Structure formats: structure tokens, C-alpha cells
Amino acid sequence: MARFDKFKLFKKFADTPVVPVFYNSDIEITKNIVNACYKGGIRCFEFTNRGDFAHEVFGELVKFVIKECPEMALGVGSIVDAPTAALFMQLGADFVVGPLFNMEVAKICNRRQVCYIPGCGSVSETGMAQEAGCEIVKVFPGDVLGPKFVKGLLAPMPWSKIMVTGGVEPSAENLHAWFKAGAFCVGMGSKLFPKDKVNSKDWESITEICKQTIECIKP
């Protein structure tokens, strides 16, 4: 069962609008990554469903987060169907993210009052997702659509809360472009976790990258 309701979750997104997106089959590496992000000020983390037995890793990660990172909202990403969403919600997912919009996922998340953030690549998809109760919509892939798409979408639909994922980098120039366009928050993957830092288990460097990224965004 989710530990954070939608109201608490939205505040976390607003206060620290960077959502790390990460997957690794090794639970110890994943624990260290989440902990490093937590120390760096991150309060929402997306573990992606991208490998065999990912749900087993997620289940162990939830237990770790409850004990060691109590204010971290832990969500699941890469969800494309309702049965998979239900599986991860049963394990404690605080929010569900997908690369696409699926009405059945929206229904099952709404039933549990769990935040569903679907991937949308057009104004029409965004509108349909909002009609289905999705308070936050993911613009994906961000590097293809670009900041102008976000700005253009918000012109006729200024109530929209947009998460941008794909092509987001932890640099002042890149982040300022997205937030100037009107992004509510951003999802960021490999750029937050350089392979050499992960391979050398340099968790302190990842903590520092997270701190610097948040500082770039906050006014």
C-alpha cells in the first residue's frame, strides 16, 4: 500500500522537482543509489520495471526505503498494463509511471488513489489522460518533443502539470530551458548516475550531483 497520498506526493514533486529514473537487478547497488539520492535531497524516486524479477527487487527496495529513507516516495516506471501496475502497487508503489497512456492502468490506480503519470506525446493524449484523472502527465520522449512542446501545450491548457522525461540533463542550461517552458518536474536517468561512478561505487559523487541538480532548479 502506498505510504504517501496524492497531496503529500505533489508537495514532494514541487519541493524537489527532480525524479531519478533507475533500474538495476542488483538490490545492493539499487539501495546505495536510492540512499545517495536521498542524501542529496531527492524525495521521489522511480524504479523502472525493465528486467526479469524487477518486482522482487522493488519489494526489497520498499522495505529498505521505509527504514533508511522514510521521506522518500518510491514509484515504479515503465508500466504499460494494469496487471503489472497492480503487482507493484501491492508491493507498496507510491506512484506509477508509464511510457504511454493506458486507460486500464488509470482505472486501477484511481481505485487505490495512487498517482498515475502516463507518457503522452501530443495535446490530445494529454487531454485524454487528464479526463481519466491523471493530475500529472509525462511528456515523453522529452528530447524529441523539446521545451517548445511544453510551452505550446500549456498555452491552451495552463492547468497542466507536466513531468518531462528523456533528454533531461543535470546542467543549468538544460534544466532552465525545461522549467522556463513550464515543466512542473523532470525525470532524469543515466545522466544522474554516470557508469564510472556506479561501477566504482562512488555514491558520494552521485549525492553531490543530486544536490547540484536541485540547486540549479531552485530560484
Protein Blocks (a to p, Z undefined) as FASTA:
>chain_A
ZZbdfklmmmmmmmmmcccddddfblklmmmmmmmmmmnopabdcdddfbghklmmmmmm
mmmmmmmmmmbccddehiabfklmmmmmmnopabdcdfbdcfklmmmmmmnopacddddf
bfklmmmmmmnopabacdddfklnommlmmmmmmmmmmbccddeehiacbfklmmmmmmn
opabdcdfklmmgfklmmnopaklmmmmmmmmmmmmpZZ
